[in-house]
């Protein structure tokens, strides 16, 4: 069950990264970006770290996008010992600072929790968004308790309503059987 503080995170902030581990001795950290464009991190001035179920605002001192890594350094942390506590923490930005989305583009976190509907009947709820390389897929827990994966591709969708938390799909007969 989602707590009210988790709901606030989903509504007011966007999850954009995950701190994998410290990097070097001067307080830098390796980040797993949760965005399709890691270059965006270079423009950040402030960021929020989810630490002990609370958000701590920090100033971004430096961001380096390397071939296989994203490295961040914060003003508030200057040593490996200080950033060790940040291991496995998520990073957020204010939703208002998020990238403007085009039609049929959505933030992943907004899709989680949506009811999945086919022909006006709820068939399940989105539990996760998975990327298998070729495209994103909705992980759906059906009403019968079965877990299924459904392609999140425009031609398989009738509509997506983030406000009402409903995704209407073009189900192929037998897909969820």
Buried (B, 14 or more C-beta within 10 A) or exposed (E): EEEEEEEEBBEEBBBBBBBBEBBEEBBBBBBEBBBEEBEBBEEBEEBBBBBEEEBBEBEBBEBBBEEEBBBBBBEEBBEBEBBEBBEEBBBBBEBEBBBEEEEEEBBBBBBBEBBBBBEEEEBBBBEBBEEEEEEBBBBBBBBEEEEBEBBBEEEBBEEBEEEEBBBBBEBEEEBBE
